[in-house]
Each structure stands twice: as C-alpha cells, then as structure tokens.
C-alpha cells in the first residue's frame, strides 16, 4: 500500500522526530479529520507499505534519518516557490531548500523526486515576469536532480481570501503565458511540467496533464508495477492517488498565507502545543472514548512483472 504524509501538514519539516519514532515503533495512529473519535491504526512495515509519499517545504530535518527509510520505496515532492517571509513566514531560505533537494535526490534517486512550484498567484509584488525569472533560476538549480516540475494556480477559497486578500486570481491569459513559458524552460533543463488540477489547457504546449501523484509516479519510483485498488479522487479534477494520509489538518507551522490545510494561525499554534513526539498520534494522545480500527493493508507490488519493464510516465 501507499502511505502519504503531506496532504494535511508538513511532517518532514516539523514532525520528523515523531515520524522516526513511529517507524521504529512499527505503527501510527491517525484521527479521522471529520469524525475525530474514529482512529485508524496503520502498520509501518515494508511488508505492507510499498512506498511512503512526502510533500514538504523543508526536507532537511529528515536527511539524517534516511537509513531508516531505506527499506521503503519513497517519493518526495519538495515545494520551492519565490515567495518571501511576508507570504511564507517560516519556510527556510530557498537556497538552503534547493541544496537539501539536491542532497535528497542524491540519496533516493532522481525517479523519487519531484519539484512543486505552487500555488502560483499574481500580486503587485509577484508579477508574471517575476515568476518566469524565478522559475528559470530554480529549474537551473535543480537540473539533473528531478525530471518533474508540478505547477498549479491559486484557488481562492473562502479561507484563502480571508487570510490572503491581496492575492489575485490568475487570469486565463496569464495561465497560458506562464504555462507555455514554464514548459519551454522545463525542456531546457530536462523537466516535464505537470499541472496539478488544472485540466488539459496546457497539454497542447507539451505539458503532461495526467496528474502529479499518480500510480505511474509511484511505479516509476519503485521501478515496479503496482496492482492498486480503485479509489475515488480527492476532487473531480484530481487524478492523484492520495489515500493513507497520516497527517492532521491545522498543524503546519510554515503558516503560509495561501495555505489550504490550515484554518488560521492561532488554531495551528494551539494544536502544535499538543504535539508529543512519543505519542502514536500526531496531535495529542489516545482517549478512552476513541474507537481504533486496523487499516486493511497489503503489498500492491505485482510480482508477475519484472523490474526491468519500461514504465510510461
């Protein structure tokens, strides 16, 4: 099966000690975000976990622990954007994140690495021209360390508008200009551009619009075929396979103003004070009224197909 760590929070950046403790313990508990009394217990063992998916803005805290992850397949998305501290107040210096990306790629291999440049928004400070210049700089710095650059344009949900009123919706004309230019830059540096949840409007320019965290992505990282059970997408425009997330909403300390997973900064701060690195739960502890059930887990690797089979992405 696939364990995901990054759709609700940034575990490598803020909870690496907890995650390593869970690997050593061999299991993790996860509260249902919509019914917190329901708790799922996942085994953490390479016998049943084929791959662990990460999505982070700062992989550096995990780098000293990579030996413990070696038995597992891995796929890492590292988000690196041009935004400053006024937008991403607790994201490290981007030059340091670029260096951590390169070190991580040297460890896990280029097929297990993807770069996310998202969400893209337009403002007085961050113009189309500035995005193009920043994307070119970062793509050059990551050339040879990944073959994938994922882009998406900001969705102005109600909480995003509340927390980040100065961001503008990206117009169709701006999307096409940025998308086409990014695709050209990507070709220059050996990267395929993969729009995330943006439909097919960039396909004619050479983008791969099949999704970003897809079954094919996992297979490429593992160099093996998977027999994955069918699952409903998180949203209709999303082709990604996102089950088995062990994170929790309202716990990401980056406090990015555009964040979709945090409600507000005060809620995040309160939740983070309840984090115990020794607890099987990311936030808090198991309570007497909690109902714990075992996740159904099994390896999805197809033993009938050899590892040397060419995989299409």
C-alpha positions in Angstrom: 0.0 0.0 0.0 0.9 3.7 -0.1 1.3 5.8 3.0 1.1 9.6 2.4 2.4 12.2 4.8 1.9 15.5 3.2 -1.6 16.4 2.1 -2.6 17.7 5.6 0.7 19.0 7.1 4.4 19.1 6.6 5.7 16.1 8.6 9.4 16.3 7.5 9.7 20.0 8.4 8.0 19.9 11.8 7.5 16.4 13.0 10.5 14.4 11.8 11.3 13.1 15.3 7.8 11.9 15.7 7.8 10.2 12.3 11.1 8.4 13.0 9.7 7.2 16.4 6.7 5.8 14.5 8.9 4.0 12.1 10.8 2.4 15.0 7.5 1.5 16.8 6.1 0.0 13.6 2.7 1.7 13.6 1.0 5.0 13.6 -2.5 6.2 14.7 -4.5 8.7 12.6 -7.6 10.6 13.6 -10.4 10.9 11.1 -10.5 14.6 10.4 -14.3 14.6 10.0 -15.0 12.3 13.0 -12.2 12.7 15.5 -13.3 9.8 17.7 -12.6 7.4 14.9 -8.9 6.4 14.8 -7.1 4.3 12.2 -4.1 2.2 13.1 -1.6 1.7 10.2 1.3 -0.8 10.4 4.6 0.8 9.3 6.5 -2.2 7.8 8.0 -2.7 4.3 6.0 -6.0 4.2 2.8 -4.0 3.7 3.9 -0.4 2.9 5.4 -0.3 -0.6 6.0 3.4 -0.7 5.9 6.5 1.5 5.0 9.7 -0.2 6.3 13.0 1.2 5.3 16.6 0.4 7.4 19.2 2.2 8.9 22.7 2.0 11.9 21.7 4.1 13.2 18.1 3.8 16.4 19.0 5.8 15.3 17.6 9.2 14.8 14.2 7.6 18.2 13.9 5.9 20.0 12.5 8.9 17.4 9.7 9.2 17.4 8.3 5.6 18.9 5.0 6.6 15.6 4.1 8.5 13.7 4.9 5.3 15.9 2.8 3.1 13.6 -0.4 3.2 10.7 1.6 1.9 10.0 2.9 -1.6 9.8 6.7 -1.5 8.5 9.6 -3.5 9.3 13.2 -2.4 7.6 16.4 -3.6 9.5 19.4 -2.4 7.7 22.7 -2.8 10.0 25.7 -3.6 8.5 29.0 -4.6 9.8 32.6 -5.0 7.7 34.0 -2.1 9.3 35.8 0.8 8.7 35.8 4.5 5.7 38.1 4.2 3.9 35.2 2.4 5.8 32.1 3.8 6.9 33.3 7.2 8.6 30.1 8.5 9.9 28.5 5.3 13.7 28.4 5.3 15.9 30.3 2.9 15.1 29.0 -0.6 18.8 28.5 -1.4 19.0 26.1 1.6 15.9 24.2 0.4 17.4 23.9 -3.1 20.6 22.4 -1.6 18.5 20.0 0.6 16.6 18.9 -2.5 19.9 18.1 -4.3 21.2 16.1 -1.3 17.9 14.2 -1.0 17.9 13.4 -4.7 21.5 12.1 -4.4 20.2 9.7 -1.7 16.9 8.4 -3.1 17.4 8.9 -6.8 16.0 11.2 -9.5 13.0 9.0 -10.1 11.8 9.6 -6.5 12.0 13.4 -6.7 9.5 16.0 -7.8 9.6 19.8 -7.5 6.4 21.7 -6.8 6.2 25.4 -7.9 2.8 26.1 -6.4 0.4 27.7 -5.8 1.1 30.5 -8.4 -0.6 33.8 -7.6 -0.3 37.2 -9.0 0.1 40.4 -6.9 1.8 43.8 -7.1 4.9 42.1 -5.7 4.8 38.9 -7.7 4.2 39.6 -11.3 4.2 37.3 -14.3 7.7 38.4 -15.2 9.0 37.7 -11.7 7.5 34.2 -11.7 9.3 33.5 -15.0 12.6 34.7 -13.8 12.3 32.7 -10.5 11.2 29.5 -12.2 14.1 29.7 -14.6 16.6 30.2 -11.7 15.2 27.3 -9.7 14.9 24.9 -12.7 18.5 25.5 -13.5 19.5 24.8 -9.9 17.5 21.5 -9.9 18.5 20.4 -13.3 19.6 16.7 -13.2 18.0 16.2 -9.7 14.4 15.8 -10.9 12.6 15.3 -14.1 9.3 16.6 -12.8 8.0 20.2 -12.1 4.5 20.4 -10.8 2.6 23.7 -11.2 -0.8 24.9 -10.1 -2.5 28.3 -9.9 -4.0 29.5 -6.6 -7.6 28.6 -5.8 -9.1 31.5 -3.8 -11.2 29.5 -1.3 -13.1 31.5 1.4 -10.4 31.0 4.0 -7.7 31.8 1.5 -9.4 35.1 0.6 -9.7 35.9 4.3 -6.1 35.1 5.2 -4.6 36.5 1.9 -6.8 39.3 0.5 -4.1 40.8 -1.7 -3.7 37.8 -3.9 -5.3 38.0 -7.3 -6.9 35.2 -9.3 -4.6 34.2 -12.2 -6.4 35.0 -15.5 -6.7 32.6 -18.3 -4.3 34.7 -20.4 -1.7 34.7 -17.6 -2.1 30.9 -17.0 -1.4 30.2 -20.7 1.6 32.6 -20.8 3.1 31.2 -17.6 2.3 27.6 -18.5 3.8 27.8 -22.0 6.9 29.6 -20.8 7.5 27.2 -17.9 7.2 24.2 -20.4 9.9 25.8 -22.5 12.1 26.3 -19.5 11.4 22.8 -18.3 12.5 21.3 -21.7 15.8 23.3 -21.4 16.5 21.7 -18.0 15.2 18.2 -18.6 11.9 18.6 -16.7 8.3 17.7 -17.7 5.7 20.2 -16.5 2.8 18.6 -14.8 -0.2 20.9 -14.0 -2.0 19.9 -10.8 -5.8 20.0 -11.0 -5.7 22.4 -13.9 -7.4 20.4 -16.7 -5.8 20.0 -20.1 -5.4 23.6 -21.3 -1.6 23.3 -21.3 -1.4 19.9 -23.0 -1.1 21.4 -26.4 2.1 23.2 -25.4 3.7 19.9 -24.1 2.6 19.6 -20.5 1.7 16.2 -19.0 -1.8 16.7 -17.7 -2.3 13.2 -16.4 -1.7 14.2 -12.7 1.2 14.6 -10.3 1.0 12.0 -7.5 -0.3 9.2 -9.8 0.1 5.4 -9.8 2.6 5.9 -12.6 4.6 8.2 -10.4 4.8 5.6 -7.7 5.7 2.9 -10.2 8.5 5.0 -11.6 9.9 5.5 -8.1 9.7 1.8 -7.3 10.7 0.6 -10.8 7.9 -2.0 -10.4 4.3 -2.3 -11.4 1.5 -1.9 -8.8 -1.9 -3.5 -8.5 -3.7 -0.7 -6.7 -7.4 -0.9 -5.8 -9.7 1.7 -7.2 -10.2 4.8 -5.2 -12.3 7.9 -5.7 -10.2 11.1 -6.4 -10.0 13.8 -3.7 -11.7 16.2 -6.2 -13.0 15.6 -9.7 -10.2 17.5 -11.4 -7.5 15.5 -9.5 -6.0 12.3 -10.9 -3.7 11.7 -7.9 -3.9 8.6 -5.6 -3.9 10.2 -2.1 -5.2 7.5 0.3 -3.5 6.6 3.6 -2.5 10.1 4.8 -1.1 10.1 8.3 -1.1 13.9 8.8 -3.5 16.2 10.5 -5.1 19.5 9.3 -4.3 22.8 11.1 -0.8 21.6 12.2 1.6 23.1 9.6 4.0 25.6 11.2 5.0 27.3 8.0 1.9 29.4 8.3 1.9 30.3 4.6 -0.8 32.8 3.9 -2.3 30.9 1.0 -2.5 27.6 2.8 -5.4 25.3 2.1 -4.8 22.9 5.0 -4.7 25.5 7.9 -7.7 27.4 9.1 -5.9 30.1 10.9 -2.6 30.7 12.7 -4.0 30.6 16.2 -5.5 27.1 15.7 -2.2 25.8 14.3 -0.3 27.2 17.3 -2.7 25.6 19.8 -2.5 22.2 18.0 1.3 22.3 17.9 1.5 22.7 21.6 -0.4 19.4 22.0 2.2 17.5 19.9 4.2 14.8 21.7 6.9 13.2 19.7 6.4 9.9 21.6 2.7 9.7 21.0 1.3 7.4 18.3 -0.9 10.3 17.2 0.5 13.4 15.6 -1.5 15.6 17.9 -2.5 14.7 21.4 -2.9 11.2 22.8 -5.4 8.4 22.5 -8.5 8.9 24.7 -10.7 6.2 26.4 -13.7 7.1 24.1 -11.7 6.7 20.9 -12.6 3.9 18.6 -9.5 2.3 17.0 -9.7 0.1 14.0 -6.9 -1.6 12.0 -6.4 -0.4 8.4 -6.6 -3.1 5.8 -3.1 -3.3 4.4 -1.3 -5.4 1.9 1.5 -5.0 -0.6 0.4 -3.8 -4.0 3.6 -4.8 -5.9 2.8 -7.0 -8.8 5.2 -10.0 -8.6 4.3 -11.1 -12.1 6.0 -8.2 -13.8 9.8 -7.7 -13.7 11.6 -4.6 -12.6 13.2 -4.0 -15.9 9.8 -3.3 -17.6 9.8 0.1 -19.1 7.4 2.4 -17.4 5.5 5.2 -19.1 5.0 8.5 -17.2 
